[in-house]
Amino acid sequence: MSYCVNCGVELAPSEKQCPLCGTEVINPAQPVPENPWQPYPHRDDPVIAQINRRFIAAMFTIALAFPMAICLAIDYTYSGQFSWSLYVAGALTMIWCWLAPGFLSKKTRFLPVMLPISCSLLGFLYLVEYLTAPAARWFVPLAMPLVLLLTVLASTVTILARRAIIRGFAIPAAILVAAGLMAAGTDLLITLLREERWLLTWSWFVLLPSLAAAAIFLLIARRQKVRTEILKRLHI
Amino acid sequence: MRHEAWYRLDNVAKIYPVLARSRHLTMFRLSATLTIPVDPDLLQQAFDQTLDRLPFFAVRLRRGLFWYYFEANPHPARIEPDVRQPLRPLLPGEHDGYLLSVRYTDRRIAVDFFHALTDGTGGSVFLKTLVACYLNLACHPVQPDPTHGILDCHAEFDPAEMEDAYKRHARFHKAHRPSLSRAFQLQGTLKPGHHFQIISGSMPVEALSHVARAHKVSVTELLVGVAMFQIYRLQQKGGFKIDAPVRISVPINMRRFFPSQTLRNFFLYAMPGIEPAYGDYTFNEILQTVHHFMRYTVNEKYLNAMMAANVMPENNWLIRMSPLILKNAIMRLVYSASGEASFSATFSNLGVQNLPPDLAKWIEQLDFLLGPSRCTPVNGAVVSCNGQVVVNLTSTIVETDFEREFFRHLVRLGVPVRIASNLN
């Protein structure tokens, strides 16, 4: 057995130098064996290459911000004002809002995606209306209600589920109902804008299947095996 | 898992999937060095039989909409040769989704566990059952002995072994966790990738117990006291913020206070520490601080209050209904800001592993390794068996100042230490 003259600890035969201070083992009475038993082999797993998502998000932001800045600069330089470049800026900002959650999180879910989409979509649509034909007034009667309806329906389902007013398999059923209502709302708003009257036309073909699918979903959920599969993926 | 299709993560386990890919500390290793060479074919058979007996270890981690969950892993489990740098953070798809890996060298059987699966006590039962099963297959009969954590591989699975004991035992409705300021943490040159160094010191139980008795403290308190004193000395040497508190996180096995057969996580942390801003500390003062802190906090009442504080957020509907992605982001932030920031190192003592004679004669040494992290670059894990205490210090930094001073201190106290490492 060899001891480190510096640390006073005994060293295993596998240690050619003291792991604590680096002092070499020199023991004429007991030379280091050629193939001592190694507590850990020399083999190793490959080094992990980790993806830095925040770095990618930063690069993505720069990649969008750079053309935006160039367009704004060119537009202002040649025309003395911001005109066409605002479309580019608005569109790129909207794209960033849509895609950023995907880069900043490992797996995107509904709510963190929905809110940036709603707000950025509203902003971009208003910008388009403002820049093209403010007199046409399609943003307030059509675009804004549609986007808000979507947001409200999504939020309603979420709040109902969070407050346990609906639970279990009522939640996916509620989502299907909300999808049907969204189609009906779209239909109503378009008819109101074009014909100035409240009337459901094509949306019946969406609303009724949605309601039927919600009912079918609840029926399927009565099956033990399917219920277990769904429960384990959605348990709270 | 053959007995139940899926199950929820226990209270403590919920944090580990969030940290899985980035930190070593989500992994720990228990290994047994045998007196005979390991036959890989027999070990594979023993592994299969052990997983049949303990099916909740044969699971993979899945993402639900709101929480992670475990489900039975349909792939066959395979043993692998050991590596120099064990405890690599969990990667998706690795080991066919298994959350533990059994590795072998010529005489060593090692099991790397993902901490969401089990704690040190559960892991030690798995390892002992695996080794006993292997020895039985190798014609070295070992009788099952549940009191020593050696289960019968041919017996039926017991559901009590997979209960979430936190939920059963947490009884307070109002409890709060004391807030802790940011602690001093060692710094140094980081090793690349998932690499870290292991310096292992083995010493006689009798010599260490004698020193502990002389100071009127337990062995755990002595080792934690030595570690804290050396971190404090390194802090005061210069180059660091000298006023920040030095705290050591000491996992406590809750089964000592709350009867449970569970092999899933059932532990909490005690966090003894000193405040260098209050003045200079001697070794004896630090030892007494650790001793009295442990006596004050490690008892049934205090631990139950801590446990309730952990369980309460899980019952909050707002938290439960939040999507997993949101929970993950918040948990990552909270853990970085107040979790791992509040202690300087972790020192876990698995205690004395009493083995029956028919198993003890085949086991030369047990080892327990705890993965270090970037914030707490040096962690210690202790286990004793066959009259030897083995202290494994794992570190993500190149400098060995802490390890050197720690073991030198033990030598100065009169404890003979034998060093081995993964550096050669």
Boltz contact constraints between the chains, C-beta under 6 A:
constraints:
  - contact:
      token1: [A, 7]
      token2: [B, 408]
      max_distance: 6.0
  - contact:
      token1: [A, 8]
      token2: [B, 411]
      max_distance: 6.0
  - contact:
      token1: [A, 9]
      token2: [B, 407]
      max_distance: 6.0
  - contact:
      token1: [A, 9]
      token2: [B, 417]
      max_distance: 6.0
  - contact:
      token1: [A, 9]
      token2: [B, 419]
      max_distance: 6.0
  - contact:
      token1: [A, 10]
      token2: [B, 418]
      max_distance: 6.0
  - contact:
      token1: [A, 11]
      token2: [B, 419]
      max_distance: 6.0
  - contact:
      token1: [A, 12]
      token2: [B, 420]
      max_distance: 6.0
  - contact:
      token1: [A, 14]
      token2: [B, 424]
      max_distance: 6.0
  - contact:
      token1: [A, 15]
      token2: [B, 424]
      max_distance: 6.0
  - contact:
      token1: [A, 16]
      token2: [B, 424]
      max_distance: 6.0
  - contact:
      token1: [A, 19]
      token2: [B, 199]
      max_distance: 6.0
  - contact:
      token1: [A, 19]
      token2: [B, 419]
      max_distance: 6.0
  - contact:
      token1: [A, 19]
      token2: [B, 421]
      max_distance: 6.0
  - contact:
      token1: [A, 19]
      token2: [B, 423]
      max_distance: 6.0
  - contact:
      token1: [A, 20]
      token2: [B, 400]
      max_distance: 6.0
  - contact:
      token1: [A, 20]
      token2: [B, 403]
      max_distance: 6.0
  - contact:
      token1: [A, 20]
      token2: [B, 404]
      max_distance: 6.0
  - contact:
      token1: [A, 21]
      token2: [B, 404]
      max_distance: 6.0
  - contact:
      token1: [A, 39]
      token2: [B, 420]
      max_distance: 6.0
  - contact:
      token1: [A, 40]
      token2: [B, 84]
      max_distance: 6.0
  - contact:
      token1: [A, 40]
      token2: [B, 422]
      max_distance: 6.0
  - contact:
      token1: [A, 41]
      token2: [B, 82]
      max_distance: 6.0
  - contact:
      token1: [A, 41]
      token2: [B, 105]
      max_distance: 6.0
  - contact:
      token1: [A, 42]
      token2: [B, 84]
      max_distance: 6.0
  - contact:
      token1: [A, 43]
      token2: [B, 83]
      max_distance: 6.0
  - contact:
      token1: [A, 44]
      token2: [B, 83]
      max_distance: 6.0
  - contact:
      token1: [A, 44]
      token2: [B, 84]
      max_distance: 6.0
  - contact:
      token1: [A, 44]
      token2: [B, 85]
      max_distance: 6.0
  - contact:
      token1: [A, 45]
      token2: [B, 83]
      max_distance: 6.0
  - contact:
      token1: [A, 45]
      token2: [B, 88]
      max_distance: 6.0
  - contact:
      token1: [A, 47]
      token2: [B, 193]
      max_distance: 6.0
  - contact:
      token1: [A, 48]
      token2: [B, 193]
      max_distance: 6.0
  - contact:
      token1: [A, 48]
      token2: [B, 194]
      max_distance: 6.0
  - contact:
      token1: [A, 105]
      token2: [B, 325]
      max_distance: 6.0
  - contact:
      token1: [A, 107]
      token2: [B, 325]
      max_distance: 6.0
  - contact:
      token1: [A, 109]
      token2: [B, 323]
      max_distance: 6.0
  - contact:
      token1: [A, 109]
      token2: [B, 325]
      max_distance: 6.0
  - contact:
      token1: [A, 162]
      token2: [B, 321]
      max_distance: 6.0
  - contact:
      token1: [A, 228]
      token2: [B, 5]
      max_distance: 6.0
  - contact:
      token1: [A, 232]
      token2: [B, 6]
      max_distance: 6.0
  - contact:
      token1: [A, 232]
      token2: [B, 69]
      max_distance: 6.0
  - contact:
      token1: [A, 233]
      token2: [B, 64]
      max_distance: 6.0
  - contact:
      token1: [A, 234]
      token2: [B, 65]
      max_distance: 6.0
  - contact:
      token1: [A, 235]
      token2: [B, 64]
      max_distance: 6.0
  - contact:
      token1: [A, 236]
      token2: [B, 66]
      max_distance: 6.0
  - contact:
      token1: [A, 236]
      token2: [B, 320]
      max_distance: 6.0
  - contact:
      token1: [A, 236]
      token2: [B, 321]
      max_distance: 6.0
